[in-house]
């Protein structure tokens, strides 16, 4: 009987406790209120006691603005910046603040709203697809790609190039790491990396070799219109390779080399397409329309030869002659803004056969070059390396110690000087330009330039919103370079300062078999000011300072002995 009473009493006590707790929670729920508590923060940003509008503004200025700044990530000790705004990373401001407003059913949160400090974390929105796509741009700049194995032919012999493992970003793991860390920017995130393995193994390529040898063992004949060309097995091997690609071994054919072979064997096969060009008439450029050609393209030839090689029964294919459209059309030419002369310069030189050859070759490469808006012109890239294959011959250049010596391309600096002076008078922006080491009397001091393949270039940038056309021509004693485009000025002048800091030259005796005698030239400094007068008479000045070393007086031969001093008795 007593036990039953105790049980009933306990049940009654629990019921009373529950009622009291329920009432206390009800009061707690009631006293929470709907607004932001007096002591509340989003991360480290305090928003306690604010209205919703005030909290939104503060969150925008202090948290979201900071979270939109670039995230620093590193990869193999190289740092990169990830822009959250375009990488699918953001903070949901309203959802974040909703964690602080409204009555909470969770008693712990309810207690914190009334008596404690309620702290919530930002709710982030992560678009993984966009984030991975932006990480791919970092991968493109940093990854060492895997090299697929391949089979090429050196002469008649096959050569197997083994694949190589690359190294790059683990995109999925990197996206996960950034998503977890965002919006914190407390430290540079070190992105995880992984090996990039070739899709085809070296063993698979080795096993493919017999099939590759069979594919290039016999000739291929191609019918083009009413004519036929036969590619020998040797030509097929020279233009064919087998390369791993997406877990398959694919056949690659060099259509450009095969097209060269066709042009040699069938020189009258078709008519070459001609691009649109510019003709100068009475000092003004006019567009000469393009002319369509007729023939075959390198892409068609490559596809046809691939088909023939893959067909073990019939190693032949047919290609129909078709019209070939030029790449550069009159319509495109007319949009470039090449409508008037910008600036010109003629550089004279003493006649020499090597000068006419080399300066003429440089002028040939310069002529009809188009430099697009914002593009940088390079003299070396344009006139190519000075080799016999590129049309150059041996001439005199300035060698070590300021002494003349013979080398391929001597005289190209004369064309370079004309090119730079024309660019100067066309208000092009100098990027790289250096005068000869000592002054040569045929050049205007401070307004000339030289180049050296692999070590010294002459470069200028087109600052205009329109393209610039280069025209170059040569006589037996001069080279003229003219630039055409759309002018943004009325006049350009070159104003030279007096020569200063005069330096005397030394006399050098040389027994070098290649010695070239030369007169000495004093060294000096000079400033050439480019004065640009624009519409309305406003002028701007830009100084170009040149320091010339003294050029030695070179005497080929043995230096005279010093005069002996008389003896004294």
Secondary structure as the mmCIF struct_conf table of DSSP 4:
data_model
#
loop_
_struct_conf.conf_type_id
_struct_conf.id
_struct_conf.beg_label_comp_id
_struct_conf.beg_label_asym_id
_struct_conf.beg_label_seq_id
_struct_conf.end_label_comp_id
_struct_conf.end_label_asym_id
_struct_conf.end_label_seq_id
HELX_RH_AL_P HELX_RH_AL_P1 UNK A 2 UNK A 32
BEND BEND1 UNK A 34 UNK A 35
BEND BEND2 UNK A 38 UNK A 39
STRN STRN1 UNK A 40 UNK A 42
TURN_TY1_P TURN_TY1_P1 UNK A 43 UNK A 44
STRN STRN2 UNK A 45 UNK A 46
TURN_TY1_P TURN_TY1_P2 UNK A 48 UNK A 49
HELX_RH_AL_P HELX_RH_AL_P2 UNK A 52 UNK A 59
HELX_RH_PI_P HELX_RH_PI_P1 UNK A 60 UNK A 64
HELX_RH_AL_P HELX_RH_AL_P3 UNK A 65 UNK A 67
TURN_TY1_P TURN_TY1_P3 UNK A 68 UNK A 68
BEND BEND3 UNK A 69 UNK A 69
HELX_LH_PP_P HELX_LH_PP_P1 UNK A 70 UNK A 70
STRN STRN3 UNK A 71 UNK A 75
TURN_TY1_P TURN_TY1_P4 UNK A 76 UNK A 77
STRN STRN4 UNK A 78 UNK A 82
HELX_RH_3T_P HELX_RH_3T_P1 UNK A 84 UNK A 86
TURN_TY1_P TURN_TY1_P5 UNK A 87 UNK A 88
STRN STRN5 UNK A 89 UNK A 91
HELX_RH_AL_P HELX_RH_AL_P4 UNK A 93 UNK A 98
TURN_TY1_P TURN_TY1_P6 UNK A 99 UNK A 100
BEND BEND4 UNK A 101 UNK A 102
BEND BEND5 UNK A 105 UNK A 106
HELX_RH_AL_P HELX_RH_AL_P5 UNK A 107 UNK A 114
TURN_TY1_P TURN_TY1_P7 UNK A 115 UNK A 115
BEND BEND6 UNK A 116 UNK A 116
STRN STRN6 UNK A 118 UNK A 120
HELX_LH_PP_P HELX_LH_PP_P2 UNK A 121 UNK A 123
STRN STRN7 UNK A 124 UNK A 126
HELX_RH_AL_P HELX_RH_AL_P6 UNK A 128 UNK A 142
STRN STRN8 UNK A 144 UNK A 144
HELX_LH_PP_P HELX_LH_PP_P3 UNK A 145 UNK A 146
STRN STRN9 UNK A 147 UNK A 147
HELX_LH_PP_P HELX_LH_PP_P4 UNK A 148 UNK A 149
STRN STRN10 UNK A 150 UNK A 154
TURN_TY1_P TURN_TY1_P8 UNK A 155 UNK A 156
STRN STRN11 UNK A 157 UNK A 161
STRN STRN12 UNK A 164 UNK A 164
STRN STRN13 UNK A 166 UNK A 169
HELX_RH_AL_P HELX_RH_AL_P7 UNK A 171 UNK A 181
TURN_TY1_P TURN_TY1_P9 UNK A 182 UNK A 183
BEND BEND7 UNK A 186 UNK A 187
STRN STRN14 UNK A 189 UNK A 190
STRN STRN15 UNK A 193 UNK A 196
BEND BEND8 UNK A 199 UNK A 200
HELX_RH_AL_P HELX_RH_AL_P8 UNK A 202 UNK A 215
TURN_TY1_P TURN_TY1_P10 UNK A 216 UNK A 216
BEND BEND9 UNK A 217 UNK A 218
STRN STRN16 UNK A 220 UNK A 224
TURN_TY1_P TURN_TY1_P11 UNK A 225 UNK A 226
STRN STRN17 UNK A 227 UNK A 231
HELX_RH_AL_P HELX_RH_AL_P9 UNK A 233 UNK A 238
TURN_TY1_P TURN_TY1_P12 UNK A 239 UNK A 239
STRN STRN18 UNK A 240 UNK A 245
TURN_TY1_P TURN_TY1_P13 UNK A 246 UNK A 247
STRN STRN19 UNK A 248 UNK A 253
HELX_RH_AL_P HELX_RH_AL_P10 UNK A 255 UNK A 265
TURN_TY1_P TURN_TY1_P14 UNK A 267 UNK A 268
BEND BEND10 UNK A 269 UNK A 270
STRN STRN20 UNK A 271 UNK A 271
STRN STRN21 UNK A 274 UNK A 274
STRN STRN22 UNK A 277 UNK A 281
TURN_TY1_P TURN_TY1_P15 UNK A 282 UNK A 283
STRN STRN23 UNK A 284 UNK A 288
HELX_LH_PP_P HELX_LH_PP_P5 UNK A 289 UNK A 290
STRN STRN24 UNK A 291 UNK A 291
STRN STRN25 UNK A 293 UNK A 295
HELX_RH_AL_P HELX_RH_AL_P11 UNK A 298 UNK A 310
BEND BEND11 UNK A 312 UNK A 313
STRN STRN26 UNK A 316 UNK A 319
STRN STRN27 UNK A 322 UNK A 324
BEND BEND12 UNK A 327 UNK A 328
HELX_RH_AL_P HELX_RH_AL_P12 UNK A 330 UNK A 333
TURN_TY1_P TURN_TY1_P16 UNK A 334 UNK A 335
BEND BEND13 UNK A 336 UNK A 336
STRN STRN28 UNK A 340 UNK A 348
HELX_RH_AL_P HELX_RH_AL_P13 UNK A 353 UNK A 366
TURN_TY1_P TURN_TY1_P17 UNK A 367 UNK A 368
STRN STRN29 UNK A 369 UNK A 371
TURN_TY1_P TURN_TY1_P18 UNK A 373 UNK A 374
HELX_LH_PP_P HELX_LH_PP_P6 UNK A 375 UNK A 375
STRN STRN30 UNK A 376 UNK A 378
HELX_RH_AL_P HELX_RH_AL_P14 UNK A 379 UNK A 383
TURN_TY1_P TURN_TY1_P19 UNK A 388 UNK A 391
STRN STRN31 UNK A 394 UNK A 398
HELX_RH_3T_P HELX_RH_3T_P2 UNK A 400 UNK A 402
STRN STRN32 UNK A 404 UNK A 408
TURN_TY1_P TURN_TY1_P20 UNK A 409 UNK A 411
HELX_RH_AL_P HELX_RH_AL_P15 UNK A 412 UNK A 424
TURN_TY1_P TURN_TY1_P21 UNK A 425 UNK A 427
HELX_LH_PP_P HELX_LH_PP_P7 UNK A 428 UNK A 428
STRN STRN33 UNK A 429 UNK A 432
BEND BEND14 UNK A 437 UNK A 438
TURN_TY1_P TURN_TY1_P22 UNK A 441 UNK A 442
BEND BEND15 UNK A 443 UNK A 443
HELX_LH_PP_P HELX_LH_PP_P8 UNK A 444 UNK A 444
TURN_TY1_P TURN_TY1_P23 UNK A 445 UNK A 446
BEND BEND16 UNK A 447 UNK A 447
STRN STRN34 UNK A 452 UNK A 452
TURN_TY1_P TURN_TY1_P24 UNK A 453 UNK A 455
STRN STRN35 UNK A 456 UNK A 456
STRN STRN36 UNK A 459 UNK A 461
BEND BEND17 UNK A 464 UNK A 466
STRN STRN37 UNK A 468 UNK A 474
BEND BEND18 UNK A 476 UNK A 477
STRN STRN38 UNK A 478 UNK A 485
BEND BEND19 UNK A 490 UNK A 490
STRN STRN39 UNK A 491 UNK A 496
HELX_LH_PP_P HELX_LH_PP_P9 UNK A 497 UNK A 499
STRN STRN40 UNK A 500 UNK A 503
STRN STRN41 UNK A 507 UNK A 510
TURN_TY1_P TURN_TY1_P25 UNK A 513 UNK A 514
STRN STRN42 UNK A 518 UNK A 518
STRN STRN43 UNK A 521 UNK A 521
STRN STRN44 UNK A 523 UNK A 533
TURN_TY1_P TURN_TY1_P26 UNK A 535 UNK A 536
BEND BEND20 UNK A 537 UNK A 537
STRN STRN45 UNK A 539 UNK A 548
HELX_LH_PP_P HELX_LH_PP_P10 UNK A 549 UNK A 550
STRN STRN46 UNK A 551 UNK A 551
HELX_LH_PP_P HELX_LH_PP_P11 UNK A 552 UNK A 552
STRN STRN47 UNK A 553 UNK A 556
BEND BEND21 UNK A 557 UNK A 557
HELX_LH_PP_P HELX_LH_PP_P12 UNK A 558 UNK A 567
#
